[in-house]
Amino acid sequence: MSEICTTCGLPKELCVCESIAKESQKITVSQVARKFGKKYTVVEGIDSKDIDLKDLSKKLKDKFACGGTAKDGRIELQGNHTQKVKEVLVTLGFSPETIEIRKDDFKKRRY
């Protein structure tokens, strides 16, 4: 017999918790500059309790063929991928209405 999800009560194979969590996220995508003018794309607002950030960052890094990391509740990708990130997140099941792209957020930040 299979395991039962404690949140939705369905078997783990049929669990819908992650798809429901994907639709309820408020995601912001912005671009920042770091040392030596290097550009990074930052994806914030994804709840790490419901969605595995490391798995999602791995999928994004593989898709864009870039480096990056998942830390402090956000995903950082090397390079400017602001427009393409929204398309990929929608194909991964996130709602397009909940994804906001900040175009004027290009600032020098130090993390």
C-alpha positions as CSV (number, residue, x, y, z in Angstrom):
1,M,0.0,0.0,0.0
2,S,1.3,3.5,-0.8
3,E,1.9,6.4,1.5
4,I,-0.8,9.0,2.1
5,C,-0.1,12.7,1.9
6,T,-0.8,14.4,5.2
7,T,-1.9,17.6,3.6
8,C,-4.4,16.6,0.9
9,G,-5.2,13.0,2.0
10,L,-4.4,11.5,-1.4
11,P,-1.8,8.8,-2.1
12,K,1.6,10.2,-2.8
13,E,1.4,9.3,-6.5
14,L,-1.8,11.4,-6.9
15,C,-0.8,14.2,-4.5
16,V,-1.9,17.7,-5.8
17,C,-0.3,19.8,-3.0
18,E,2.6,21.0,-5.2
19,S,0.4,22.0,-8.1
20,I,-1.9,23.9,-5.8
21,A,1.2,25.6,-4.2
22,K,2.5,26.5,-7.7
23,E,-0.7,28.4,-8.5
24,S,-0.7,30.4,-5.2
25,Q,2.8,31.8,-5.4
26,K,3.6,35.5,-5.9
27,I,6.9,35.3,-7.9
28,T,9.1,38.3,-8.8
29,V,11.8,38.1,-11.4
30,S,14.4,40.9,-11.4
31,Q,17.9,41.5,-12.7
32,V,20.8,42.7,-10.5
33,A,24.4,43.6,-11.1
34,R,27.3,42.3,-9.0
35,K,31.0,42.8,-9.0
36,F,32.6,43.7,-12.3
37,G,29.2,44.4,-13.9
38,K,28.1,40.8,-14.0
39,K,24.3,40.4,-14.4
40,Y,22.3,38.0,-12.4
41,T,18.6,37.0,-12.6
42,V,16.9,36.7,-9.2
43,V,13.7,34.7,-8.8
44,E,12.0,35.5,-5.4
45,G,8.7,34.7,-3.7
46,I,8.7,30.9,-4.1
47,D,7.7,29.3,-0.9
48,S,10.4,26.8,-0.1
49,K,8.2,24.7,2.2
50,D,5.9,23.8,-0.7
51,I,8.3,23.7,-3.6
52,D,11.8,22.3,-3.7
53,L,14.0,25.3,-4.6
54,K,17.1,23.2,-5.4
55,D,15.2,21.0,-7.9
56,L,13.6,24.1,-9.5
57,S,16.9,25.9,-9.7
58,K,18.5,22.8,-11.3
59,K,15.8,22.7,-13.9
60,L,16.3,26.4,-14.7
61,K,20.1,26.1,-14.8
62,D,19.8,23.2,-17.2
63,K,17.3,25.0,-19.4
64,F,19.4,28.2,-19.7
65,A,22.8,26.5,-19.6
66,C,24.1,28.8,-16.9
67,G,25.3,28.7,-13.3
68,G,23.4,29.7,-10.3
69,T,22.2,28.8,-6.8
70,A,19.2,28.5,-4.5
71,K,19.7,30.2,-1.2
72,D,17.8,32.4,1.3
73,G,14.5,31.6,-0.3
74,R,15.5,32.8,-3.8
75,I,17.1,31.5,-7.0
76,E,20.0,33.3,-8.5
77,L,20.9,32.6,-12.2
78,Q,24.0,33.9,-13.9
79,G,23.2,36.1,-16.9
80,N,20.1,38.0,-18.0
81,H,17.2,35.6,-18.3
82,T,14.4,37.8,-17.1
83,Q,12.0,37.2,-20.1
84,K,12.8,33.6,-20.6
85,V,12.3,32.7,-16.9
86,K,8.6,33.5,-17.0
87,E,8.1,31.2,-20.1
88,V,9.9,28.3,-18.4
89,L,8.1,28.8,-15.1
90,V,4.7,28.7,-16.9
91,T,5.7,25.4,-18.6
92,L,6.7,24.0,-15.2
93,G,3.1,24.7,-13.9
94,F,3.3,28.1,-12.3
95,S,0.4,30.5,-13.1
96,P,1.4,33.4,-15.5
97,E,-0.7,35.9,-13.6
98,T,1.4,35.4,-10.4
99,I,4.8,36.0,-12.1
100,E,5.9,39.7,-12.1
101,I,9.0,40.9,-14.0
102,R,10.7,44.0,-12.7
103,K,12.4,45.7,-15.5
104,D,13.5,48.8,-13.5
105,D,15.0,46.8,-10.7
106,F,18.5,46.7,-12.3
107,K,20.7,47.8,-9.4
108,K,24.0,47.0,-8.0
109,R,23.4,44.8,-5.0
110,R,25.7,42.9,-2.7
111,Y,24.5,39.7,-1.2
